[in-house]
Amino acid sequence: MPEIRVATRASALARAQTRWVRTRIEDATGMDAPEVLVTSEGDVSQAALTSFGGQGVFVTAVREAVVAGRADVAVHSMKDMPTTEDERTVIAAIPVREDPRDFVVSAAASLDELPEGAAVATGSPRRVAFLRRRRPDLRIVGIRGNVDSRVAKVAKGEVDAVVVAMAGLHRLGLQPPGFALVEDVMLPAVGQGALSLEMRRGDNLAESVAALDDPATRAEVTAERALLAGLRAGCAAPVGAHAVTAADTVRLAAAVLSHDGTQMYECVVSGGVANAADIGAEAARDLIGQGAGRLLGENT
């Protein structure tokens, strides 16, 4: 039987979202979609992601499995994807997006209800900056590991709260106590909740996989990634963005913060779906014009 081999990291979350993709590939093409497991640098090291390059550490090894012909399509979390294109590959599809919000696993019902000086675990500079802006009294604890182990730290009493992506909880079928963070409190990471299906450039199978593409999600992700590219920022930068499509319009809310959360530049830019990349580029220019380049370490 013809098949489309699907490469993924071996983590529980990566495999869960890849199972979702494999099922849809099989439904759309009638072909078998076996899993190809790959170990990335980010999976091996327990150091903070920002200490060894950050962006791309979960992507490269999975991508190379496709380029080398060991697999036909790579499934990535879009927020892990570098904004620079690889000339050997194409993003064949961006499926419909999961909930992009961040979620605080906690016994509390809101950020304001967390006790003074509460220990909140996260390894994301973006989340740290937004938390410190809203609650400078919180004690931030660095964390790595899979979603299950991070959620368990709250149940074990090791921390008062941990911040994770809502999409990861949904894909793993987890429903811990806590609350979602709305846009006014914390903007998500660029591409959060979306997946990238990457294939070899010129591969005839790409047309079949393209059936999984969701135009609205692609427009939103395009705007957000154009913002990040315009800012020349990576995952170590406290940048938040959330694009939403409605009819033929994309609305992009974006912010750049200082690491301590005391400074923030923000903007909202809207435009036509066909001009999604221009919307992101305009938002980047707006933020840099306000002074965000200084926070990002640029000579602007």
C-alpha positions in Angstrom: 0.0 0.0 0.0 1.3 3.5 -0.8 2.3 5.4 2.3 3.3 8.9 3.5 5.8 8.6 6.3 5.4 11.2 9.1 8.4 12.3 11.1 7.9 13.6 14.7 9.7 14.0 18.0 9.2 11.3 20.5 7.6 13.3 23.3 4.1 12.5 24.3 2.7 15.9 23.0 4.6 15.6 19.7 3.3 12.1 19.1 -0.3 13.1 20.1 -0.4 16.0 17.6 1.2 13.8 15.0 -1.4 11.1 15.5 -4.0 13.8 14.8 -2.2 14.7 11.6 -1.6 11.0 10.5 -5.4 10.3 10.9 -6.3 13.2 8.7 -3.6 12.4 6.1 -5.0 8.8 5.9 -8.6 10.1 5.7 -7.7 12.6 3.0 -5.4 10.4 0.8 -6.4 6.8 1.6 -2.7 6.1 2.1 -1.1 4.7 5.2 0.8 7.3 7.3 3.3 5.5 9.5 5.2 7.3 12.2 8.9 8.0 12.1 10.4 8.9 15.5 13.2 11.4 15.7 15.2 12.7 18.7 16.0 16.5 18.6 18.7 18.4 20.4 15.9 20.0 22.5 14.8 16.6 23.7 18.3 15.5 24.8 19.4 18.6 26.7 17.7 19.7 29.9 19.4 23.1 29.7 17.2 26.2 29.2 16.4 26.5 25.5 17.7 30.0 25.3 21.2 28.7 26.4 21.8 26.7 23.2 20.1 28.6 20.4 16.4 28.3 21.4 14.5 28.6 18.1 14.9 25.6 15.8 16.2 23.1 18.4 13.1 21.0 18.1 12.8 21.4 14.4 16.2 20.6 12.8 16.5 16.9 13.4 12.9 16.2 12.3 13.3 18.3 9.2 16.5 16.5 8.3 14.7 13.2 8.4 12.5 14.5 5.6 15.3 16.0 3.6 17.3 12.8 3.8 14.3 10.8 2.6 13.7 8.8 5.8 10.3 10.4 6.0 8.0 12.4 3.7 6.5 15.0 6.0 7.6 16.5 9.3 5.1 17.7 11.9 6.3 20.6 14.0 4.7 22.9 16.5 4.6 26.2 14.5 5.9 28.2 17.5 9.2 26.2 17.2 9.7 27.0 13.5 12.4 29.6 12.6 11.1 32.4 10.5 13.9 31.9 7.9 12.9 29.5 5.2 14.9 26.4 4.3 15.3 26.3 0.5 15.1 22.5 0.6 11.6 22.3 2.0 8.1 23.9 1.9 5.3 24.2 4.5 2.9 22.0 2.7 0.0 22.6 5.1 -0.9 24.5 8.3 -3.9 22.6 9.7 -6.7 24.3 11.7 -5.3 25.9 14.9 -6.0 24.7 18.4 -6.7 27.3 21.2 -3.6 29.6 21.2 -4.0 30.9 24.7 -1.7 30.2 27.7 -3.1 28.3 30.7 -2.1 28.6 34.3 -2.4 25.3 36.2 -3.3 26.3 39.7 -5.8 26.0 42.5 -6.5 29.7 42.1 -9.1 30.9 39.7 -7.3 33.9 38.3 -3.9 35.5 38.3 -5.0 38.0 40.9 -6.0 35.2 43.2 -2.5 33.7 43.4 -1.0 34.5 46.9 1.6 37.1 47.2 5.0 35.7 46.4 3.6 32.6 44.8 6.0 30.3 42.9 5.1 30.1 39.2 7.0 27.8 36.9 7.8 28.6 33.3 10.8 28.5 31.0 9.5 31.1 28.5 10.9 34.6 28.6 7.7 35.9 27.1 5.6 34.3 29.9 8.0 35.6 32.5 7.8 39.2 31.2 3.9 39.2 31.0 3.7 37.7 34.5 6.1 40.2 36.0 4.3 43.0 34.4 1.0 42.0 35.9 2.3 40.5 39.2 5.9 41.6 40.0 5.7 39.9 43.4 5.5 36.4 41.9 8.6 34.2 42.3 9.4 32.8 38.8 10.8 29.2 38.7 12.5 27.9 35.6 11.2 24.6 34.2 11.7 22.1 31.4 10.1 18.8 30.6 7.0 17.4 29.2 3.5 18.8 29.9 2.6 15.9 32.2 5.6 16.5 34.5 5.1 20.2 34.6 1.4 19.9 35.5 2.4 17.4 38.2 4.6 19.9 40.0 1.5 21.8 41.0 -0.3 18.7 42.3 2.8 17.7 44.3 3.0 21.2 45.9 6.5 21.9 44.4 5.1 25.2 42.9 1.9 27.2 43.2 1.3 27.3 39.5 2.8 26.4 36.1 2.1 28.1 32.8 1.5 25.8 29.8 -0.1 26.1 26.3 -3.8 25.4 26.2 -3.3 23.6 22.9 -1.0 21.0 24.6 -3.5 20.3 27.3 -6.2 19.8 24.7 -4.1 17.5 22.5 -3.1 15.4 25.5 -6.7 15.3 26.8 -5.6 16.9 30.1 -8.0 19.0 32.2 -6.1 20.3 35.2 -7.5 23.0 37.5 -6.6 26.5 36.6 -7.5 29.3 34.2 -6.7 30.6 30.7 -5.0 33.9 30.2 -6.9 36.3 27.9 -5.2 38.6 25.4 -5.2 41.6 27.7 -3.2 39.7 30.3 -0.8 37.6 28.1 -0.4 37.4 24.4 0.6 33.9 23.1 3.8 33.1 21.3 3.9 33.5 17.6 2.3 30.4 16.0 1.2 29.0 19.3 -1.5 26.3 18.9 -0.7 25.8 15.2 1.1 23.0 13.5 3.5 23.0 10.5 3.6 20.2 8.0 6.9 20.4 6.2 7.9 18.5 3.1 10.7 18.3 0.5 10.4 21.0 -2.1 9.0 19.5 -5.3 7.7 16.4 -3.6 4.6 15.2 -5.6 3.0 14.0 -2.3 2.8 17.6 -1.1 -0.4 18.1 -3.1 -2.2 15.4 -1.1 -1.0 16.8 2.2 -2.2 20.3 1.2 -5.7 19.1 1.8 -5.1 19.6 5.5 -4.3 23.3 5.1 -6.7 25.7 6.8 -6.6 29.1 5.0 -7.7 31.1 8.1 -4.9 29.6 10.2 -2.4 30.1 7.5 -3.2 33.8 7.3 -3.0 34.2 11.0 0.3 32.4 11.3 1.7 34.3 8.3 0.9 37.6 9.9 2.5 36.5 13.2 5.6 35.1 11.7 6.1 38.2 9.5 6.0 40.2 12.7 8.7 38.1 14.3 10.8 38.2 11.1 10.4 42.0 11.0 11.5 42.3 14.6 14.4 39.9 13.9 13.5 38.2 17.2 13.7 34.6 18.3 12.2 32.5 21.1 14.4 34.2 23.7 12.7 37.5 23.1 9.6 38.5 25.1 7.3 38.9 22.1 3.7 38.1 22.1 1.3 38.0 19.1 -2.2 36.9 18.3 -3.8 37.2 14.9 -7.5 36.4 14.3 -9.3 36.1 11.0 -12.9 37.3 10.5 -14.4 37.1 7.0 -11.6 38.6 4.8 -9.8 40.5 7.5 -6.9 39.7 9.8 -6.5 41.5 13.1 -3.0 41.2 14.7 -2.3 42.2 18.3 1.4 42.3 19.1 3.7 43.3 22.0 7.3 43.5 22.9 8.3 43.6 26.6 11.4 44.1 28.6 12.5 40.9 30.4 11.4 42.3 33.7 8.0 43.3 32.3 8.3 47.0 33.3 8.3 48.2 29.7 6.0 47.2 26.9 5.3 48.4 23.4 2.1 47.2 21.8 0.1 47.7 18.7 -2.9 46.3 16.7 -2.9 46.2 12.9 -5.7 44.9 10.7 -5.9 44.3 6.9 -7.0 41.9 4.2 -6.3 38.2 4.5 -4.4 38.4 1.2 -2.0 40.9 2.8 -1.3 38.9 6.0 2.5 39.1 5.6 2.2 42.9 5.1 0.2 43.2 8.3 2.9 41.5 10.3 5.6 43.6 8.7 3.6 46.8 9.4 3.2 45.7 13.1 7.0 45.2 13.4 7.7 48.6 11.9 5.2 50.2 14.3 6.8 48.5 17.4 10.3 49.3 16.3 9.2 52.9 15.7 7.9 53.1 19.3 11.3 51.9 20.6 10.9 48.2 20.8 14.2 47.6 18.9 16.1 48.7 22.0 14.4 46.0 24.1 15.3 43.4 21.4 18.9 44.5 21.4 18.8 46.0 17.9 20.7 49.1 16.7 17.6 51.0 15.7 
